[in-house]
Amino acid sequence: MTDGTVRRAGTDDPAGEPVVVPLRTPRRGLYVLTMVLFGALVTLAVHTHFEWAPLRVPGAREAVVTQVHGCPAERPSLTAADCSASWRFADGATGRGRVVRGAGLTAGDTVHADTGLAYDTAGTLVEAASICVGLSLIVPGVLAAQWLGRHRARRRYHRLGRTYP
């Protein structure tokens, strides 16, 4: 019985030999493939929504805002206020683009910026990266736990000589 098969008790073929049933089913490969593709799709969607924040963390540098375009004076209570601005890095390089949560931003403020995108504080950048990585790991984790539960139930059924529903 160590060859990956199980013998069903009480069922024989016409020749008198016990019927051997493989433990692996063809659905397993399809389920794993679906799990991997769904996890990749969720990861892609989350990272795209947060504009690839985890990849921006190492490259984000402090910059001083030189011009502000369309930033509200106060932070709205229900939605995040994004606006655009221009900034200058310490090495003299400049950038321009969207500022995440830029409400109340004025010229001379410090932002954490990359090319084309800035965050009003380092905390905002880390928060976006944490949410992105967390959601990317939770979905495949839940799917893997579901698969493990199904796998254990299937083995239990086979050990008892029954077919898994």
CORCORCOR-V484256 format. One line per field, one symbol per residue. ss: DSSP state (H for helix, E for strand, - for the rest). phi: phi as a letter, one per 30 degrees, with the letter a starting at -180 (. if undefined). psi: psi as a letter, one per 20 degrees, with the letter a starting at -180 (. if undefined). A space follows every 10 residues. Layout:
ss: ???
phi: ???
psi: ???
This chain:
ss: ----EEEEEE EE-----EEE EE---HHHHH HHHHHHHHHH HHHHHHHHH- --HHHHH--- EEEEEEEEE- ---------- --EEEEEEE- ---EEEEEEE ---------E EEEE--EEE- -HHHHHHHHH HHHHHHHHHH HHHHHHHHHH HHHHHHHHH- -----
phi: .ccibbcddi cbdedjdddc cdddcddddd dddddddddd dddddddddc hhedddedcd bdbcdcbbbi dddbdddcbd ccbcacbbdd djdcbaldcd hcdidbdjdc bcbbdibbcd bddddddddd ddddddcddd dddddddddd dddddddddd iccdd
psi: jjjjrqpppj pqrhiiqqpp pqhpqhhggg gggggggggh gggggghggj llghiighip qqqpphqpok pqhqpqhhqp oqaqrqrprh jiqrrqaqpp ljpjprpiqp roqaoipqqh rhhgghgghg gggghhhggh gghhhggggh ghgghgghhi krqp.
